[in-house]
Amino acid sequence: MKKIGFILLVCLIVFPVLNSCQKKKVPHVLLITGGHGYDEAAFNEMLEKLPVTYDHVKHPDAHAFLNILSQALLWVS
C-alpha cells in the first residue's frame, strides 16, 4: 500500500512538470532557496520577469524533494 502511495505521489510531481514543458516550450526549473537571508520581494520580482516556470522548494525540504524526484526517474527508466 505504501508503494502505491509513493508511485501516485511521484506521478503527481513528475508528469505535470514533463507535460508543461512539452506544451509551452518554456523551461521549467526547480528553484531551491534558503541557507542565507535575501530580499525575497526583490528576488521574486526578478524571477517573475524571467521566461520560465518553476517549482519552489525551501532548503530544508529540498533534499527530500530531490530524493523523491530521483527515485521517480529511476522507476520510470
Secondary structure as GFF3:
##gff-version 3
##sequence-region A 1 77
A	DSSP	alpha_helix	2	24	.	.	.	ID=ss1
A	DSSP	beta_strand	28	33	.	.	.	ID=ss2
A	DSSP	alpha_helix	40	49	.	.	.	ID=ss3
A	DSSP	beta_strand	53	58	.	.	.	ID=ss4
A	DSSP	alpha_helix	59	76	.	.	.	ID=ss5
###
